Amino acid sequence: MHTPSSLQALDQRRSVPSVLLAEPGPDDATLLRMLASAVRVPDHGRLVPFRFLRIQGAARHALGEFLAARTAQLQPEASRALLDKERQRFAHAPVAIAVIARLQPGHKVPEQEQLLTAGCVCFALLQAAQALGFGAQWLTAWMAYDQEVARMLGLDGHERIVGFVHIGTAQRPAPERERPDPQALLQDWAP
């Protein structure tokens, strides 16, 4: 069976750990091209329930310092190694895109569907980055759920971080992992 190239791209998609990403990252035009692909997601009600926040250059290190300070505040017993890990979270990939869900509570489109649309944007951005020759990884971790981090990044009360998509040039091939067997996951429903 011949596999169309579009399916080959999906079949070859893999995350490149952010610690393996380095310069060069996408220039402005290339990033905008990635984002143009990423916004082509299912969107019930055409709400566009997401936005992007670019973190690059010195801002990556400033965010890392904030994360280290916030970790020390939340965990006064935190080791130096843990604080250094937090400090370096955004130091590897040249650019990270925070995908932010802009939820509209009380809208006829349930918030869950709005959130799923924003999640689809993260996945589409990963695909677009890989299609253009970059490595990428979608990460969340504790900082995606911390109110102080949200406040520092300028989110309002109805916004949530869906993920940080780190983008750069892979320093070595991404590791492959075993994938689930779709046949084992498929069931037929019968009344």
C-alpha positions as a Python dict, from the first residue, in 0.01 Angstrom:
ca = {
    (1, 'M'): (0, 0, 0),
    (2, 'H'): (140, 338, -102),
    (3, 'T'): (143, 594, 179),
    (4, 'P'): (75, 952, 66),
    (5, 'S'): (350, 1196, 157),
    (6, 'S'): (112, 1387, 385),
    (7, 'L'): (64, 1071, 592),
    (8, 'Q'): (437, 1004, 587),
    (9, 'A'): (487, 1345, 747),
    (10, 'L'): (243, 1251, 1023),
    (11, 'D'): (396, 907, 1064),
    (12, 'Q'): (744, 1057, 1102),
    (13, 'R'): (640, 1327, 1347),
    (14, 'R'): (822, 1314, 1675),
    (15, 'S'): (906, 1556, 1948),
    (16, 'V'): (1262, 1676, 1983),
    (17, 'P'): (1339, 1729, 2353),
    (18, 'S'): (1380, 2100, 2418),
    (19, 'V'): (1729, 2043, 2562),
    (20, 'L'): (1834, 1921, 2215),
    (21, 'L'): (1714, 2239, 2042),
    (22, 'A'): (1949, 2525, 1959),
    (23, 'E'): (2006, 2806, 1711),
    (24, 'P'): (1909, 2875, 1450),
    (25, 'G'): (1543, 2914, 1517),
    (26, 'P'): (1280, 3030, 1272),
    (27, 'D'): (1304, 3389, 1152),
    (28, 'D'): (992, 3607, 1171),
    (29, 'A'): (861, 3512, 825),
    (30, 'T'): (915, 3140, 888),
    (31, 'L'): (749, 3156, 1228),
    (32, 'L'): (450, 3337, 1081),
    (33, 'R'): (427, 3066, 814),
    (34, 'M'): (423, 2802, 1088),
    (35, 'L'): (152, 2990, 1273),
    (36, 'A'): (-52, 3025, 953),
    (37, 'S'): (-64, 2646, 935),
    (38, 'A'): (-124, 2608, 1308),
    (39, 'V'): (-442, 2818, 1305),
    (40, 'R'): (-611, 2588, 1052),
    (41, 'V'): (-771, 2376, 1324),
    (42, 'P'): (-1131, 2275, 1392),
    (43, 'D'): (-1297, 2570, 1565),
    (44, 'H'): (-1663, 2530, 1657),
    (45, 'G'): (-1831, 2868, 1628),
    (46, 'R'): (-1520, 3026, 1471),
    (47, 'L'): (-1431, 3171, 1809),
    (48, 'V'): (-1054, 3162, 1760),
    (49, 'P'): (-1020, 3067, 2128),
    (50, 'F'): (-642, 3099, 2133),
    (51, 'R'): (-355, 3340, 2094),
    (52, 'F'): (24, 3320, 2084),
    (53, 'L'): (292, 3466, 2307),
    (54, 'R'): (647, 3449, 2169),
    (55, 'I'): (930, 3402, 2419),
    (56, 'Q'): (1274, 3452, 2266),
    (57, 'G'): (1609, 3617, 2324),
    (58, 'A'): (1665, 3766, 2669),
    (59, 'A'): (1297, 3704, 2757),
    (60, 'R'): (1375, 3329, 2776),
    (61, 'H'): (1632, 3391, 3048),
    (62, 'A'): (1411, 3638, 3234),
    (63, 'L'): (1134, 3378, 3241),
    (64, 'G'): (1383, 3120, 3367),
    (65, 'E'): (1488, 3349, 3652),
    (66, 'F'): (1122, 3404, 3740),
    (67, 'L'): (1060, 3027, 3739),
    (68, 'A'): (1358, 2967, 3967),
    (69, 'A'): (1238, 3238, 4208),
    (70, 'R'): (881, 3103, 4199),
    (71, 'T'): (1008, 2751, 4266),
    (72, 'A'): (1205, 2876, 4566),
    (73, 'Q'): (890, 3050, 4691),
    (74, 'L'): (676, 2737, 4648),
    (75, 'Q'): (943, 2495, 4770),
    (76, 'P'): (1174, 2665, 5022),
    (77, 'E'): (1370, 2339, 5052),
    (78, 'A'): (1433, 2322, 4674),
    (79, 'S'): (1784, 2210, 4585),
    (80, 'R'): (2024, 2421, 4384),
    (81, 'A'): (1996, 2160, 4105),
    (82, 'L'): (1618, 2203, 4088),
    (83, 'L'): (1649, 2583, 4082),
    (84, 'D'): (1908, 2559, 3804),
    (85, 'K'): (1676, 2327, 3609),
    (86, 'E'): (1394, 2584, 3634),
    (87, 'R'): (1634, 2863, 3539),
    (88, 'Q'): (1732, 2673, 3222),
    (89, 'R'): (1384, 2559, 3110),
    (90, 'F'): (1363, 2815, 2829),
    (91, 'A'): (1737, 2855, 2765),
    (92, 'H'): (1782, 2587, 2497),
    (93, 'A'): (1539, 2642, 2209),
    (94, 'P'): (1579, 2984, 2046),
    (95, 'V'): (1205, 3044, 2057),
    (96, 'A'): (911, 2915, 2257),
    (97, 'I'): (553, 2991, 2168),
    (98, 'A'): (307, 2992, 2455),
    (99, 'V'): (-27, 2882, 2313),
    (100, 'I'): (-290, 3048, 2526),
    (101, 'A'): (-654, 2942, 2532),
    (102, 'R'): (-890, 3241, 2537),
    (103, 'L'): (-1198, 3082, 2689),
    (104, 'Q'): (-1543, 3236, 2664),
    (105, 'P'): (-1742, 3108, 2964),
    (106, 'G'): (-2114, 3082, 2910),
    (107, 'H'): (-2084, 3071, 2531),
    (108, 'K'): (-2295, 2811, 2348),
    (109, 'V'): (-1967, 2642, 2249),
    (110, 'P'): (-1859, 2458, 2565),
    (111, 'E'): (-1531, 2565, 2722),
    (112, 'Q'): (-1402, 2210, 2676),
    (113, 'E'): (-1437, 2245, 2298),
    (114, 'Q'): (-1263, 2582, 2305),
    (115, 'L'): (-978, 2427, 2502),
    (116, 'L'): (-954, 2135, 2261),
    (117, 'T'): (-924, 2380, 1970),
    (118, 'A'): (-629, 2547, 2142),
    (119, 'G'): (-473, 2205, 2200),
    (120, 'C'): (-509, 2126, 1830),
    (121, 'V'): (-314, 2447, 1760),
    (122, 'C'): (-21, 2312, 1964),
    (123, 'F'): (-15, 1990, 1765),
    (124, 'A'): (-49, 2169, 1431),
    (125, 'L'): (238, 2398, 1529),
    (126, 'L'): (457, 2094, 1600),
    (127, 'Q'): (375, 1958, 1255),
    (128, 'A'): (443, 2290, 1085),
    (129, 'A'): (779, 2327, 1259),
    (130, 'Q'): (886, 1980, 1151),
    (131, 'A'): (761, 2037, 794),
    (132, 'L'): (987, 2343, 774),
    (133, 'G'): (1292, 2153, 901),
    (134, 'F'): (1287, 2251, 1268),
    (135, 'G'): (1261, 2041, 1579),
    (136, 'A'): (991, 2119, 1833),
    (137, 'Q'): (846, 2000, 2161),
    (138, 'W'): (513, 2081, 2327),
    (139, 'L'): (561, 2111, 2703),
    (140, 'T'): (346, 2219, 2994),
    (141, 'A'): (485, 2130, 3340),
    (142, 'W'): (383, 2310, 3656),
    (143, 'M'): (432, 2659, 3516),
    (144, 'A'): (145, 2616, 3271),
    (145, 'Y'): (-92, 2589, 3568),
    (146, 'D'): (58, 2841, 3809),
    (147, 'Q'): (-142, 3162, 3860),
    (148, 'E'): (168, 3372, 3929),
    (149, 'V'): (328, 3259, 3604),
    (150, 'A'): (4, 3338, 3421),
    (151, 'R'): (-4, 3682, 3579),
    (152, 'M'): (360, 3747, 3493),
    (153, 'L'): (294, 3650, 3129),
    (154, 'G'): (-4, 3886, 3113),
    (155, 'L'): (-291, 3636, 3094),
    (156, 'D'): (-637, 3749, 3194),
    (157, 'G'): (-882, 3553, 3409),
    (158, 'H'): (-1035, 3360, 3118),
    (159, 'E'): (-706, 3257, 2962),
    (160, 'R'): (-505, 2941, 3021),
    (161, 'I'): (-168, 2822, 2900),
    (162, 'V'): (-226, 2514, 2685),
    (163, 'G'): (141, 2460, 2622),
    (164, 'F'): (481, 2599, 2546),
    (165, 'V'): (599, 2489, 2202),
    (166, 'H'): (979, 2506, 2196),
    (167, 'I'): (1121, 2543, 1843),
    (168, 'G'): (1478, 2529, 1715),
    (169, 'T'): (1731, 2323, 1528),
    (170, 'A'): (1775, 1968, 1652),
    (171, 'Q'): (2131, 1899, 1765),
    (172, 'R'): (2082, 1529, 1694),
    (173, 'P'): (1795, 1315, 1568),
    (174, 'A'): (1493, 1292, 1794),
    (175, 'P'): (1461, 963, 1976),
    (176, 'E'): (1189, 730, 1853),
    (177, 'R'): (961, 553, 2093),
    (178, 'E'): (722, 264, 2061),
    (179, 'R'): (379, 379, 1947),
    (180, 'P'): (50, 219, 2049),
    (181, 'D'): (-117, -32, 1819),
    (182, 'P'): (-430, 139, 1680),
    (183, 'Q'): (-599, -196, 1626),
    (184, 'A'): (-568, -272, 1998),
    (185, 'L'): (-733, 63, 2075),
    (186, 'L'): (-1021, 28, 1829),
    (187, 'Q'): (-1355, -112, 1937),
    (188, 'D'): (-1679, -137, 1747),
    (189, 'W'): (-1993, -9, 1913),
    (190, 'A'): (-2311, -198, 1853),
    (191, 'P'): (-2651, -125, 2009),
}
